[in-house]
Amino acid sequence: MTRATRAVIDLAALQHNLDIARRAAPYSLVMAIIKANAYGHGMVQIARALHDADGFGVATLDEALQLREAGIQKPITLLEGFSHSDQLVKLRLHRFDIVLHNEAQVTLLEQSPGVPVHVWFKIDSGMHRLGFNPQQAKSVYQRLLTCNAVKKPVALFTHFANADDRHDSYTKTQINTFLTSIDAMAISPAPLTSMANSAAVLAWPDAHSAWVRPGIMLYGVSPFTDSTAADHDLQPVMTLHSELIAVNQHHKGDRIGYSGTYECPTDMPVGVVAIGYGDGYPRHAKNGTPVLVNGQRVPLIGRVSMDMIMVDLRNQATARIGDPVVLWGEGLPVEEIARHADTIGYELLCGVTVRVPYEYRHH
């Protein structure tokens, strides 16, 4: 390895976080959400490590095919469903489950006889992104019951808009809307349902049903706007490492980095770290964003560049070239870095680029 920058993936922490989800919703099956390359952690490796999950959720057919080609045989659900009839051939061949969220999909199934597929019928309970509105749900659901291309029984599905805010009652409204819609459909026996994402797994027990769908919590990130992973006994799965490649002495008044966005308030040592937006470190991280050098916090100074960042080493006077640096993960919550960059932990994890090598550890 010619550069110290690397992402260490702790698979024991991943399993621990899955256990937290199971303890929170002990009577539910777990659909582990591993879309977007498992939130930047490596989809195939994460699927293999999550062997105790009951199934997996991905966004696209390509993601699902990658898992099957890697030998993953558990149920795989396509959360965005399908858009074209030719996709149904692969869906059937590889036994994928699909989320139905619009009438065009239903029509394609009616026009494409073949091996029945298992579907999740998505009701828009209030997020207003994908799904059938409650007023049309009953009539469309009846079409599925007479469609030979659909495996029976049909399961039902919804997604929450504000579950990450534990003080917002809108999640309760969505739960009630979803359950009322099902009651109005007069389905017998009661269908399998799925409502709970990570936030609802941890904070909204009324949303626990046959299946829960933890995503971000599996990777050791809080799904809430007002907490970090440690508040929920979650452990970070990704730790982004690098090292100091220079330690320079600068004078009071010297400006650091592109556009000179930081001015040295005194004579001071400045460290240069081999990480930048070319690796996925957020360019918009502000002065003062914490970085760990030798396990101690130091502040980011100056503008993030493609390959490097600079840090204030005044409280690390003995720091030397080659000393270890952590950008987020163990000892430094990614949620905190995200706040300094005006984004969310999801984006940082998903944004680690292909030039960063990954190391998978089981302890």
For each residue, the residues with C-beta under 8 A, 3 or more apart:
1: 4 6 357
2:
3: 274
4: 1 241 242 243 274
5: 240 241 242 274 275 279 356 357
6: 1 240 241 242 356 357 358 359
7: 238 239 240 241 352 356 357 358 359
8: 238 239 241 329 358 359 361
9: 14 41 42 45 46 237 238 358 359 360 361
10: 13 14 235 236 237 238 239 330 361
11: 14 15 45 49 237 360 361 362
12: 15 16 361 362 363
13: 10 16 17 220 235 236 237
14: 9 10 11 17 18 41 46 49 50 218 219 220 237
15: 11 12 18 19 49 50 52
16: 12 13 19 20 234 235
17: 13 14 20 21 214 217 218 219 220 234 235 237
18: 14 15 21 22 30 32 50 52 53 214 218
19: 15 16 22 23
20: 16 17 23 24 217 232 233 234
21: 17 18 24 25 30 198 201 212 214 217 218
22: 18 19 25 26 30
23: 19 20 26
24: 20 21 201 202 208
25: 21 22 28 30 196 201 205 208 212
26: 22 23
27: 208
28: 25 196 208 209 210 211 212
29: 54 55 210 211 212
30: 18 21 22 25 53 54 55 211 212 213 214
31: 53 54 55 56 57 75 77 194 211 212 213
32: 18 47 50 53 55 56 57 214 215 218
33: 56 57 58 79 197 213 214 215 218
34: 38 39 43 46 47 50 56 57 58
35: 38 39 43 57 58 59 60 63 79 215
36: 39 40 59 350
37: 40 41 42 43 350
38: 34 35 41 42 43 45 46 47 219
39: 34 35 36 215 216 219 346 349 350
40: 36 37 238 280 349 350 351 352
41: 9 14 37 38 45 46 219 237 238 349
42: 9 37 38 45 46 358 360
43: 34 35 37 38 46 47 58 63 66 67
44: 47 48 66 67 70 72
45: 9 11 38 41 42 48 49 358 360
46: 9 14 34 38 41 42 43 49 50
47: 32 34 38 43 44 50 56 67 70 72 74
48: 44 45 51 70 72
49: 11 14 15 45 46 360
50: 14 15 18 32 34 46 47 53 56 218
51: 48
52: 15 18
53: 18 30 31 32 50 56 74
54: 29 30 31 74 75 211
55: 29 30 31 32 74 75 76 77 97 211
56: 31 32 33 34 47 50 53 67 72 74 75 76 77
57: 31 32 33 34 35 76 77 79 213 215
58: 33 34 35 43 63 64 67 76 77 78 79
59: 35 36 63 78 79 80
60: 35 63 64 78 80
61: 64 65 78 82 87 90 91 96
62: 65 66
63: 35 43 58 59 60 66 67
64: 58 60 61 67 68 76 78 94 96
65: 61 62 68 69 90 94
66: 43 44 62 63 69 70
67: 43 44 47 56 58 63 64 70 72 76
68: 64 65 71 72 73 76 94
69: 65 66
70: 44 47 48 66 67
71: 68
72: 44 47 48 56 67 68 76
73: 68
74: 47 53 54 55 56
75: 31 54 55 56 95 97 118
76: 55 56 57 58 64 67 68 72 94 96 97
77: 31 55 56 57 58 96 97 98 99 120
78: 58 59 60 61 64 81 82 91 96 97 98 99
79: 33 35 57 58 59 99
80: 59 60 99 101 130
81: 78 98 99 100 101 105
82: 61 78 87 88 91 98 105 108
83: 87 104 105
84: 87 108
85: 88 108 111 112
86: 89
87: 61 82 83 84 90 91
88: 82 85 91 92 108 109 112 114 117 149
89: 86 92 93
90: 61 65 87 93 94 96
91: 61 78 82 87 88 94 96 98 117
92: 88 89 95 114 115 117
93: 89 90
94: 64 65 68 76 90 91
95: 75 92
96: 61 64 76 77 78 90 91 117
97: 55 75 76 77 78 117 118 119 120
98: 77 78 81 82 91 105 117 118 119 120
99: 77 78 79 80 81 119 120 122 130 157
100: 81 105 106 109 119 120 121 122 144
101: 80 81 105 122 124 130 131 132
102: 105 106 130 132
103: 106 107 132 140
104: 83 107 108
105: 81 82 83 98 100 101 102 108 109
106: 100 102 103 109 110 140 143 144 147
107: 103 104 110 111
108: 82 84 85 88 104 105 111 112
109: 88 100 105 106 112 117 119 144 147 149 150
110: 106 107 143 147 149
111: 85 107 108
112: 85 88 108 109 149
113: 148 149
114: 88 92 149
115: 92
116: 148 149 150 151 152
117: 88 91 92 96 97 98 109 149 150 151
118: 75 97 98 151 155
119: 97 98 99 100 109 144 150 151 154 155
120: 77 97 98 99 100 154 155 156 157 194
121: 100 132 137 140 141 144 154 155 156 157
122: 99 100 101 130 131 132 156 157 158 159
123: 131 132 133 134 137 156 157 158 177 178 181 182
124: 101 127 128 129 130 131 132 133 134 158
125: 131 134 158 159 160 174 175 177 178 181
126: 161 170 173 174 177
127: 124 130 131 158 159 160 161 174
128: 124 161
129: 124 159
130: 80 99 101 102 122 124 127 159
131: 101 122 123 124 125 127 157 158 159
132: 101 102 103 121 122 123 124 136 137 140
133: 123 124 136 137
134: 123 124 125 137 177 180 181 184
135:
136: 132 133 139 140
137: 121 123 132 133 134 140 141 181 184 185
138: 141 142 184 185
139: 136 142 143
140: 103 106 121 132 136 137 143 144
141: 121 137 138 144 145 154 185 187
142: 138 139 145 146
143: 106 110 139 140 146 147
144: 100 106 109 119 121 140 141 147 150 154
145: 141 142 150 152 154
146: 142 143
147: 106 109 110 143 144 150
148: 113 116
149: 88 109 110 112 113 114 116 117
150: 109 116 117 119 144 145 147 154
151: 116 117 118 119 154
152: 116 145
153: 189 191 192
154: 119 120 121 141 144 145 150 151 191
155: 118 119 120 121 191 192 193 194 210 211
156: 120 121 122 123 178 182 191 192 193 194
157: 99 120 121 122 123 131 193 194 195
158: 122 123 124 125 127 131 174 178 194 195
159: 122 125 127 129 130 131 195 197
160: 125 127 163 171 174 195 196 197 199 200 204 207
161: 126 127 128 170 174
162: 165 168 170 171
163: 160 171 196 197 199 200 203 204 207 223
164: 199 223 224 225
165: 162 168 224 225
166: 199 203 224 226
167:
168: 162 165 171
169: 172 173
170: 126 161 162 173 174
171: 160 162 163 168 174 175 200 204 207
172: 169 175 176 204 206
173: 126 169 170 176 177
174: 125 126 127 158 160 161 170 171 177 178
175: 125 171 172 178 179 195 204 206 207
176: 172 173 179 180
177: 123 125 126 134 173 174 180 181
178: 123 125 156 158 174 175 181 182 193 195
179: 175 176 182 183
180: 134 176 177 183 184
181: 123 125 134 137 177 178 184 185
182: 123 156 178 179 185 187 190 191 193
183: 179 180 186
184: 134 137 138 180 181
185: 137 138 141 181 182
186: 183
187: 141 182 190 191
188:
189: 153
190: 182 187
191: 153 154 155 156 182 187
192: 153 155 156 209 210 211
193: 155 156 157 178 182 209 210 211
194: 31 120 155 156 157 158 209 210 211 212 213
195: 157 158 159 160 175 178 200 207 208 209 212
196: 25 28 160 163 200 201 204 207 208 209 212 213 214
197: 33 159 160 163 200 201 213 214 215 223
198: 21 201 202 213 214 215 216 217 218 223
199: 160 163 164 166 202 203 204 223 224
200: 160 163 171 195 196 197 203 204 207 208 212
201: 21 24 25 196 197 198 207 208 212 214 217
202: 24 198 199 217 223 224 232
203: 163 166 199 200 224
204: 160 163 171 172 175 196 199 200 207 208
205: 25 208
206: 172 175
207: 160 163 171 175 195 196 200 201 204 212
208: 24 25 27 28 195 196 200 201 204 205 212
209: 28 192 193 194 195 196 212
210: 28 29 155 192 193 194
211: 28 29 30 31 54 55 155 192 193 194
212: 21 25 28 29 30 31 194 195 196 200 201 207 208 209
213: 30 31 33 57 194 196 197 198
214: 17 18 21 30 32 33 196 197 198 201 217 218
215: 32 33 35 39 57 197 198 218 219 223
216: 39 198 219 221 222 223 345 346
217: 17 20 21 198 201 202 214 220 221 222 223 229 232 234
218: 14 17 18 21 32 33 50 198 214 215 237
219: 14 17 38 39 41 215 216 236 237 238 349
220: 13 14 17 217 229 234 235 236 237 238
221: 216 217 229 234 236 333 334 335 345 346 349
222: 216 217 227 228 229 231 232 234 335 345
223: 163 164 197 198 199 202 215 216 217
224: 164 165 166 199 202 203 227
225: 164 165
226: 166
227: 222 224 231 232 335
228: 222 231 333 335 336
229: 217 220 221 222 232 234 235 236 333 335
230: 233 234 333
231: 222 227 228
232: 20 202 217 222 227 229
233: 20 230
234: 16 17 20 217 220 221 222 229 230
235: 10 13 16 17 220 229
236: 10 13 219 220 221 229 239 328 329 330 333 334
237: 9 10 11 13 14 17 41 218 219 220
238: 7 8 9 10 40 41 219 220 328 329 334 349 352
239: 7 8 10 236 326 328 329 330
240: 5 6 7 275 280 281 326 327 328 329 352 356
241: 4 5 6 7 8 324 325 326 327
242: 4 5 6 273 274 275 325 327
243: 4 273 274 321 322 323 324 325
244: 247 271 272 273 293 319 320 321 322 323 325
245: 272 273 274 308 321
246: 271 272 321
247: 244 269 270 271 272 313 319 320 321
248: 269 270 271 272
249: 267 268 269 270
250: 254 256 264 267 268 269 270
251: 254 264 267
252: 264 265 266 267 268
253: 263 264
254: 250 251 263 264
255: 260 261 262 263 264
256: 250 260 261 262 263 264 270 301 302 310
257: 260 261 262 301 302 303 305 310
258: 261 302 303 305
259: 303
260: 255 256 257 263 302
261: 255 256 257 258 287 302 303
262: 255 256 257 287 301 302 310
263: 253 254 255 256 260
264: 250 251 252 253 254 255 256 267 268 270
265: 252 268
266: 252
267: 249 250 251 252 264
268: 249 250 252 264 265 312 313 314
269: 247 248 249 250 313 314 316 317 319
270: 247 248 249 250 256 264 301 310 311 312 313
271: 244 246 247 248 293 298 310 311 312 313 316 319
272: 244 245 246 247 248 308 309 310
273: 242 243 244 245 291 308 309 310 311 325 327
274: 3 4 5 242 243 245 307 308
275: 5 240 242 279 281 307 308 309 325 327
276: 279 281 304 305 306 307 308 309
277: 280 281 282 283 304 305 306
278: 306 307 353 355
279: 5 275 276 307 352 353 355 356
280: 40 240 277 348 351 352 353 356
281: 240 275 276 277 285 304 309 327
282: 277 285 304 337 338 341 343 347 348 351
283: 277 303 304
284: 304 341 342 343
285: 281 282 289 300 304 309 337 340 341
286: 289 300 340 341
287: 261 262 299 300 301 302
288: 299 300 340
289: 285 286 299 300 337 340 341
290: 297 298 299 300 332 336 337 340
291: 273 297 298 299 300 309 311 325 326 327 332
292: 295 296 297 298 325 326 327 331 332
293: 244 271 296 298 311 313 316 319 323 324 325
294: 316 319 323 324
295: 292 324 326 331
296: 292 293 315 316
297: 290 291 292 332
298: 271 290 291 292 293 311 312 313 315 316
299: 287 288 289 290 291 311 312
300: 285 286 287 288 289 290 291 304 309 310 311 312 340
301: 256 257 262 270 287 310 311 312
302: 256 257 258 260 261 262 287 309 310
303: 257 258 259 261 283
304: 276 277 281 282 283 284 285 300 309
305: 257 258 276 277 308 309
306: 276 277 278
307: 274 275 276 278 279
308: 245 272 273 274 275 276 305
309: 272 273 275 276 281 285 291 300 302 304 305
310: 256 257 262 270 271 272 273 300 301 302
311: 270 271 273 291 293 298 299 300 301 325
312: 268 270 271 298 299 300 301 315
313: 247 268 269 270 271 293 298 316 317 319
314: 268 269 317
315: 296 298 312
316: 269 271 293 294 296 298 313 319
317: 269 313 314
318:
319: 244 247 269 271 293 294 313 316 323
320: 244 247 323
321: 243 244 245 246 247
322: 243 244
323: 243 244 293 294 319 320
324: 241 243 293 294 295
325: 241 242 243 244 273 275 291 292 293 311
326: 239 240 241 291 292 295 329 330 331 332
327: 240 241 242 273 275 281 291 292 332 337
328: 236 238 239 240 332 333 334 336 337 348
329: 8 236 238 239 240 326 332 334
330: 10 236 239 326
331: 292 295 326
332: 290 291 292 297 326 327 328 329 336 337
333: 221 228 229 230 236 328 336 337 345
334: 221 236 238 328 329 337 338 345 348 349
335: 221 222 227 228 229 338 339 344 345
336: 228 290 328 332 333 339 340
337: 282 285 289 290 327 328 332 333 334 340 341 345 348
338: 282 334 335 341 343 344 345 347 348
339: 335 336 342
340: 285 286 288 289 290 300 336 337
341: 282 284 285 286 289 337 338 348
342: 284 339
343: 282 284 338 347 348
344: 335 338 347 348
345: 216 221 222 333 334 335 337 338 348 349
346: 39 216 221 349 350
347: 282 338 343 344 350 351
348: 280 282 328 334 337 338 341 343 344 345 351 352
349: 39 40 41 219 221 238 334 345 346 352
350: 36 37 39 40 346 347
351: 40 280 282 347 348
352: 7 40 238 240 279 280 348 349 356
353: 278 279 280 356
354:
355: 278 279
356: 5 6 7 240 279 280 352 353
357: 1 5 6 7
358: 6 7 8 9 42 45
359: 6 7 8 9
360: 9 11 42 45 49
361: 8 9 10 11 12
362: 11 12
363: 12
